[in-house]
């Protein structure tokens, strides 16, 4: 919700809609066959998670501002007006059935990558991560291996000191 605008993605409906909060009428609709969820707003850009990555839509009319493909994206990004932090998993280069977690910081204005890092200690055959939780200057997450693993570790993510 932003002012009188409500942005929505509905399960089974392949579009992003902007509605008037006061009347319920549609302001605009953007067809998006792979829309999954709305991440949030940053400087009048609506950031949308898709099956193949992320898209930035202009909040004023729903037109596409940018698109970034990211495979195996986890569903809990962090967004503010300056940065978008996303996590994904990717295959470990020398292990056939192992995956490692990658964090990427993107510019929400244009979708361009600002930085990236591999979380080398967070790997497994089915790594599960999330959600990311930011408090003050600290960043935490949960990590486990496999959907049916009953335990998760609470992990604080710290910058590498050089």
Helices and strands as residue ranges (DSSP letters): E 5-9, E 15-20, E 26-31, E 35-42, E 45-50, E 53-58, E 64-69, E 78-79, E 84-91, E 99-106, E 113-124, E 127-129, E 133-135, E 138-145, E 153-157
